[in-house]
Amino acid sequence: MLADLEIKQITNHKDYPYDLLLLADETVTAINKYLFDSAVFVVQELQQAIAVFCLYPLDNETLEIKNMAVSTSHQNRGLGSQVLKYIQTTYCAQYPNLIVGTADCGLDQIRFYERNGFVKYGVRPNFFIDHYEHPIYENGVLLKDMVLLKYQSQLP
């Protein structure tokens, strides 16, 4: 499916697709804390952005996926898995460790990453309480801790 789509890096901050970014993060303020230091990419179909991902190098071996979102009209079609596969194949030679964080109560997100080769390796306690101005609820549950997941490249 990605063969029919275009992946384009955004270099002008005026072009950031906040409508998509807000699908994976709660506020523009929170997004702006990492956005300007990240490499931001959109997946386009017929010149329309249908997915976004932000990559931030933590060190010489670790790349963090700060944000990854698929438009609601394109969810549950395998696009997110294809985007992860693209990130893994494109960046794992340089960064053998990919990490991502998500809410501890985000069971669908955790299962998604685990299906795509990520394993849980840690928790950032009270992340959503300490880093967001207002309480955030997902499916009626207060977001509190961030679960950290890692994908380790099997490249030699």
FENMORA-V39800 format. One record per pair of residues at least 4 apart in sequence whose ideal C-beta (glycine too) atoms are under 8 Angstrom apart, sorted by the first residue. I is the first residue (numbers start at 0). J is the second residue. If there is no record, write none. Layout:
{{I	J} {I	J}}
This chain:
{{0	4} {0	76} {0	77} {0	78} {0	81} {1	6} {1	42} {1	81} {1	82} {1	84} {1	85} {3	44} {4	42} {4	43} {4	44} {4	49} {5	42} {5	43} {5	44} {6	40} {6	41} {6	42} {6	43} {6	85} {7	40} {7	41} {7	43} {8	38} {8	39} {8	40} {9	14} {9	15} {9	16} {9	39} {9	40} {9	41} {12	34} {12	35} {15	20} {15	34} {15	39} {16	20} {16	41} {16	48} {16	51} {17	21} {17	27} {17	30} {18	22} {19	23} {19	41} {19	48} {19	50} {19	51} {19	68} {19	69} {19	70} {20	24} {20	30} {20	34} {20	51} {20	53} {20	66} {20	68} {21	25} {21	26} {21	27} {21	30} {21	68} {22	68} {22	69} {22	70} {22	71} {23	66} {23	67} {23	68} {24	29} {24	30} {24	66} {25	29} {25	131} {25	135} {26	30} {26	131} {26	132} {27	31} {28	32} {28	132} {29	130} {29	131} {30	34} {30	66} {31	35} {32	130} {33	37} {33	53} {33	55} {33	65} {33	66} {34	39} {34	53} {34	65} {34	66} {36	55} {37	53} {37	54} {37	55} {37	65} {37	66} {38	53} {38	54} {38	55} {39	51} {39	52} {39	53} {40	51} {40	52} {40	53} {40	54} {41	48} {41	50} {41	51} {42	48} {42	49} {42	50} {42	51} {42	52} {42	78} {42	82} {43	47} {43	48} {43	49} {44	49} {44	73} {48	70} {49	69} {49	70} {49	72} {49	73} {49	78} {50	67} {50	68} {50	69} {50	70} {50	73} {50	78} {50	79} {50	82} {51	66} {51	67} {51	68} {52	64} {52	66} {52	67} {52	68} {52	82} {52	86} {53	64} {53	65} {53	66} {53	67} {54	62} {54	63} {54	64} {54	65} {54	86} {54	90} {55	62} {55	63} {55	65} {56	61} {56	62} {56	63} {56	94} {57	61} {57	62} {57	63} {57	98} {59	94} {60	94} {60	95} {60	96} {61	94} {61	96} {61	97} {61	98} {62	86} {62	90} {62	93} {62	94} {62	96} {62	97} {62	98} {63	97} {63	98} {63	99} {63	100} {64	86} {64	97} {64	98} {64	99} {67	79} {67	82} {67	83} {67	99} {69	73} {69	74} {69	78} {69	79} {69	82} {70	74} {73	78} {74	78} {74	79} {77	81} {78	82} {79	83} {79	111} {80	84} {80	111} {80	114} {80	115} {81	85} {82	86} {83	87} {83	112} {83	115} {84	88} {84	115} {85	89} {86	90} {86	97} {87	91} {87	97} {87	116} {87	150} {87	152} {90	94} {90	97} {91	95} {91	97} {91	150} {91	152} {91	154} {92	152} {92	154} {94	152} {95	151} {95	152} {95	154} {96	149} {96	150} {96	151} {96	152} {97	117} {97	149} {97	150} {97	152} {98	120} {98	147} {98	148} {98	149} {98	150} {99	112} {99	117} {99	147} {99	148} {100	123} {100	126} {100	145} {100	146} {100	147} {100	148} {101	105} {101	108} {101	109} {101	112} {101	145} {101	146} {101	148} {102	108} {102	127} {102	135} {102	137} {102	142} {102	143} {102	144} {102	145} {102	146} {103	122} {103	142} {103	143} {103	144} {103	145} {103	146} {104	137} {104	138} {104	140} {104	142} {104	143} {105	109} {105	137} {105	142} {105	146} {106	110} {107	111} {108	112} {109	113} {109	119} {109	146} {109	148} {110	114} {111	115} {112	117} {112	148} {112	150} {113	117} {113	118} {113	119} {113	148} {115	150} {116	150} {117	148} {117	149} {117	150} {118	148} {118	149} {118	150} {119	146} {119	147} {119	148} {120	147} {120	148} {120	149} {121	146} {121	147} {122	144} {122	145} {122	146} {122	147} {123	144} {123	145} {123	147} {124	143} {124	144} {125	129} {125	143} {125	144} {126	130} {126	143} {126	144} {126	145} {127	131} {127	135} {127	141} {127	142} {127	143} {127	144} {127	145} {128	134} {128	142} {128	143} {131	135} {131	142} {134	141} {134	142} {135	141} {135	142} {136	140} {136	141} {136	142} {137	142}}
